[in-house]
Amino acid sequence: MAKYEINQYRGVYKRAVELYEEEKFKDAGLLLEKVVENDQENFTACYYLADLLYYGKGMPKNPKRAFQYYMVAATNKVTEASYMVGLCYLEGVGTYQDSIQAVSWFTEAAKYAHPLSQYYLGLAYMKGEGVDKDIPRAAQWLVHAAKSGIVEAERDAAICYENLGKIKGAARLYLAGAESGDPFCQEKIADYYADGYGTLQCTELALHYYELACQQNNVNAQLKMGNRYARGNGLPQDIKKAIFWWTKAANAGNAEAQNNLAECYHLGDGIVKNDLTAVSWWTKSANDGNVNAMIHLAEILTDPTDNNIDQDLVQAKNWWTKASELGDPYAMYRLGDCLERGIGVSSINIEDAFRWYRLSSQNGNEDATEACKRFTKTLSGKVKVKKL
């Protein structure tokens, strides 16, 4: 192609970029198609056209074609295209999913200080995806990305520093992330200030950052606020404030907060005693897998303390079973008791009773250890209760 023709398409490319920046994507795409077809050395045009195809700007989405153009640009040192090729491999968009290839292309872009490539490369080393896990190297790349203003990188770099035992560095990064508005970082720096961990202990700052996290609906921060107020751990002891924050977290579906709130209603601690409400919260918590709630439910259904709660031995036995299957030694002991005495079951089952007693004993329950002494095995291996 004659030199003047190439220059002509360089002018077309310049106009295409102007239209792209004006968000006139359809017109930009038409010009970019011409440039890519006629000026095969304009690799940045390949990147812009790929971008339109990848996101469906001004033309139908076409991830496979987008990937092809990204690859052309990336293999010719267009840094942003190298990042996008890495992203395509990472997510399996427009090509097959390949974490090793993703790391390779992120590394290429990261060498030229591309912030998002540095971030994803840091995550790869942090998680050991596509590369051997290497927390120190992960921290290095994440700190580079954080310096470019990527808040998520501040958070993940702080986690790496924490894992490496570099607590002051972690505190500094969590604080930076908190100031940038990240709710997880706000929760973590609040923990640090509450406990004096990696920084000076300061109740006021702990409360400040917990409240910022809670305002962003950080349910874990709401739970922690409740726990700390309840125990006077890093915050002044105040059961009513604990109940306030547990209620917030419980309404958002946090099983631990639901269990804690149920206990308050059951005991009348900081709130009017109401076993019906306690059972309601315990049921929600237990259905979400909270073992303590399962145990509380089983106990109150076995021996109700409120006239409005009906005894339900079958349901109690069911909760003992679920808690036992989740590994709770006390629940195993109580399930063994149900099976031995026929509580909530259609018939006594001595062998299963002994099996649960033994499991409970092996996990440290002394009552189960005593219960096991009541059993013996016959020559045929059958379990039976010893005669007194």
N, C-alpha and C positions, 0 to 999 in steps of 0.2 A: 504494500500500500504506500502511496506517495506520502511524503512528509506532511504536505499541506492538508491532506485528508485526515491524518491523525490529529493534527492541530485542530481541525474542525470539530472532531469528536471530543477533544479536550474541552472545547467551549461548550459543547452539548452537555458534557459531564458537569461542568461548573453550574450550568443552569439547572440540571437535575438535582444537584445538592441544594441549591437555593429553594427549589420547590419542595424538597424533602423537609427542609428546616421550617418552611411555611406550612407544613403538614398537608400539602397538596399532593398526597401520596400517589393518586392515580396518574396524574400528569408526570410526576417524578419517575414512576415505574415505566411508563412508555419510553421516556428518554433514556433511562438506564438500560433497557433492553437493547436499544440501538447502540449505545456505547459498548456494552459487553460483546455484542456481536461483531462490531467493527474495529474496536481498539482492544486487542487481546492482551495488551500490557497494562491496562488500567485495572489493577486488582482491587483497588478501593471501591470502584464501581461494582465489582462482583459482591463486595461486602454489603453495600447499600441495597443492591437488588435482593440479596439473600435475606436481609432484614425485613424487607417488604413481604417476601414470600413466607418467611417464618412466622411473622405476627399477623399476616393477612391484612396488611395496610394497603388499601387502594387496589388490591388484587386478591383473588382467592388464596387461602392458605395452602401452601404446598411444602411441607417439611422436608420431603426427600430432595426436591429441587433446591430448596434453601440450603440444605446441608452440602450439596454439591458445590454451590457457589461459595459458601463459607470455606469449604476445604481448599478451593482454588486460591482464595484470598489468604488463608492461613498459611498454606505452603509457600506463599510469597511474602511472608513477614508482615502481614497486616495483623497487628496485635489484638484488636478487638475481635477479629475473625477467629483467631486462635482460641480465645476465651469461649466463643460461641460453639466452636467445634467440640471443645471440652464439655460444654454444657449438654450438647446433643448426645455425646457418648454417655455422659453421666445419667441422663434421663431416658435414653433410648428413643429420642425424637428425631425422625428423619434418617435414622440409622439404627444398628443394633446397640444394645446396652453393653458398655465395656468400661469398667472402672479404671482399668490399667491405661487404656487409651485416653480416658478423661484426664487422669493425672498427668500424662505426658503432655497434653495440650495446655493444661492449666500451668504446668511448669514453664512451658515456652512463653506464655503470656506474662506470667509472674516475673520472669527475668527482666521484663520491661516495665515493672512496677504497676501492673494492671491490678487495681485493688480487689475486684471480685475474684479474679484468678488466684490471688494470694489468699483470699478467704477460703475458697473451695479447696485449695491445695492444703491449707492448714487443717480443714475439716477431714480431708482424706488421711493425713498423718495422725490426726486425733482419733479417728475411728478405725484406722487400719483397713481402709477400703481402696483397693487398687494399688496399695503400697503397704509395706510393713509398718505397723503401728510405731510411732515415734513421737512421744509427747513433747520432748524438748524442741524438736524441729517443727512440730505443729504450732507450738507457742511462738516461735520465731516468725512464721508466716502470718499467723493471726495478729500479732502485734504490728507487723507491717501494714496489714489491711486496716487495723484499728486506727493507725495514724492517718489513714486516708479518709476517716470518718464513717467507717462501716460499724454501726453500733453492735450488730450481732457478733462481729469479730472481737470487740471489747469483752463481751460476755463470754465467748468461748475461750479467748486467751486467758481470762481470769480463771475459768474452770481448769485449764491446763496448769496455770501457776499454782492453783490450790492443790492439784494432784501431785505436783512436784515439791510441795511443801514450801513454796515461795509465797508465804501468806501476806507479807506486806505488799508485794507486787500484785497479788490477787485483789487485795483491798483497794489498791489504787485504780485498778482496771474496773472493778465493780462500781466504784464511786463514779468513774468517768461514764460508764454505761448508764448508771442511775441518773446522772445529770443530763444524759442524752434522751432520757425518757423510757429506758427499757425496764419493764415491770419486774422481770426476773432479777436484774441487777439491783433494783431498788430493794427487793426482798432480801437479797444476799448481803448487801451493805448494811441493811437494818439489822440482820443477824450479827454481823461483825461488831456494830456499835453496841448492840444489846449485851454481847458477851465479852466485849473488849478483845476481840480476836483479830489480830493483825492491825489494830488501830486502837486509839484510846476509847475506853468505855464511855458512852454518852447516851443516857436515856432519852434526852430530847431529840437527838439526831436519829436514834433508832425509831422512835415514834414517828418522826417526820417522814422517814423513808418507807416505813410500813404503810403509813397512810397514803403516800403517793402510789405505792403498789396496789393498795386496796381500791383506790379510786379508779384504777385501770382494770378492776375486776380480777386481780390476781388472787384466786381462791386460796392458794397455799399461804399467802401472806395473811389473809383473813383468819385462817386456821391458827397460824402462829401467833397472831395478835391475841386471839382467844386463849391459847395455851399459856402464853406468857403472863397475861393478866390473871389467869386462874392460879398460877403457881407463884406469882411475884418473881418471875425469872427474867431479869433485864427490864421489866416494866413494873410499876407499882401494883401490888395485888389488889384486884377489884373484880369480883365474880360477876357483877352486873355488866361491866364492860366486856368481860370474857363471853358472857351469854350473847351480848349484842353482836360480837364478831363471829361467834360460832353460828349464830342464826343466819348471818349473811352467807357464810361458807356452806352451811347445811342446805339452804335454799338453792345454792348453786350446784348441789349434788355431791359435796364432799362427805364421804362415808365416816371419816374420823370425827368431823365436826358434828354430824348427825348423832353419832354415839355419845359424844360428850354432852350434847344438848339433852339427849334422852336421860342421861344420868342426873342432870340437874333437875329435870321435871320429876324423876322418880324419887329423888331425895328431898325435893323442895329446897334446893341449894341456890339462893339468889333469885328464886322465882317460885310462884305458887305451885305446890306439889300437884301433879296430875299424871297418874299412871297411864291413862288412855293416850295422852299426848306422848308420853315416854315410849309406849309400845309402838305408836305410829312412827316415831323417829327411829327406834331400834329396828323396826321392820325394814324401813328404807335403807338403813345402814347395812343390815345383814344381807339384804338382797344385792347390795353392791360389794359383798365379800368381806365385810368387817367381822372378824372372828369374835371380838369382844361383844359386839352387838348380838351375835348369834347366842353367845353364852348367857347374856342378860335376858334375852327373850326366852330361852329354854328354862331358865330359873324362875322367871315370873309366871310362865305358863304352867310350870310344875306346882308352884306354891304362890298363888296370887296374893298380893298385899293390899289390893284394892277391890272392893265389892263389885266394881264395874268390870273387872277383868275375870273372864271365865277360865277355869282350869282346862287345859288342853294337853293331855299327856302324849298324844300321838304327834302333835305339832312340836312339842318340846323335844321328843325323841328325834324328830327329823332335824331340828336345829343342832342337837348334840352330834348327830351323824355328820352334818355338813361341816361343823367346826372340827370334828375329829379328822375328817378327810383332808382338812387344811393343816393338820399337824398339831393341833392344840392338845397338850397332855391332859389337862383337866377335863376337857370335853371327852377325850378317850375314856377316862375313868368313869365319867357319868354315863356314857353310852354303854360301857361294860355293865354298870349297875342296872341300867334299863333292861338289858338283855338277860341278865342273871335273874332279876326279880319279875320280869314280865311287865315292865312299865312302858305303856305306849306301844306295845308290840302284841301281835296276835298270839305268840307263844314264846315260852322261855327257850333261849338258845345258849347252852352252857359253853359250847366250844367257841362261839363268836364272842361271848362275854369274856372268856379267858384270853382270847386273842387281843381284844382291845385293852384289857387290864395289863397284859404283858407289854404291849406297845407303849402304854402310858407310863408304866414302870421304867421301861428302857429310856424314856425321855424325862425321867427325874421325878415323877409324881409318887410321893411316899404312900399315899392312901392306896394307890394301885398296887404298890409293892406288897402291902399288907393283904390286899384282896387276893393277890396271886397265891398266897400261902394257903388259901382255902381249897385250892384245886390240886388234883393229882392226875396222873395218866395211868390207864390200865395197861396191861401187857400188850394189848392190841393197838395201843396208841390213842385210845379214846379218852377225852378229857371228862372228868367227873368231879363233883364237889366232895371233899373229904367228909367222912362221918365223924361227928363229934363224939 
